[in-house]
Amino acid sequence: MTEARAALPPGAKLCGHCRIWKPTHKNAAGVWVGPCRLQPGRGDIAASAPICSSYLPRDEALPSAPRTPAPTRRRARQVGPRRRRGGAAAARPGVPRPLNPRHDEEIGELADMTRGELIEILREALEPEALPELAPKWEGGTLILKPGNDTQPKEIPLDQLFKKVVRIRDQLRVLEQKINAHKTLSDAEKVDLQAYITRCYGSLTTFNLLFRHEADRFKGQSG
């Protein structure tokens, strides 16, 4: 959503300019917030929040993987003690330098991710953000709420209604992510909460006729 980044200073290192951050809605203060797709357990993050070490700028080219150098053939050399001036034997090579301690840095929730989950998150982050499409027959349509008395009916453009339905769907998905990533909830509690969300999806299947593609529609409890 470009609207979520329009008010940010261009080039500023903020979560709103990160490919991994996904805006979902405005909070009570009118600020765009959304989850980090690498660290969903952090909850909703403001677009103006400071970046972390996983920052991927949207306005810069993606870094390419370093090319693997071709193996070089070493010349064989004679094995034996080397002599310094004065006849003393050279000391043996010392112990190799220790590895960079950065590999021991704490990476938090990323340590619990599988390789497939990480690839899926990065693929989603690098793809252009696209909203679900409204079914062609509803484009330009209007929802008319007609009262039972003689008062004036209310007209709502279907494209506006569709955006609100999509926003509800996205927020339910964020809620699912938070439940799955919650560290203090038991498996039984997570299943119980997921059942409530599934029922919400089932109640919203009425709006499935607005979605052009079946993959974007609500899916309630089967059977």
Protein Blocks (a to p, Z undefined) as FASTA:
>chain_A
ZZlmmmpcehiacfklpfkbccfbdcfkopacdddfklmmnopadfkbccdfklccfkbc
cddddddddddddddddedddddehhiacddddddddddfklmpcehjmlmpcfklmmmm
mmmmmpccddddddfklgoiacddddfblbdcddddfklmmmmmmmmmmmmmmmmmmmmm
pmkbcfklmmmmmmmmmmmmmmmmmmmmmpmblklpccddeZZ
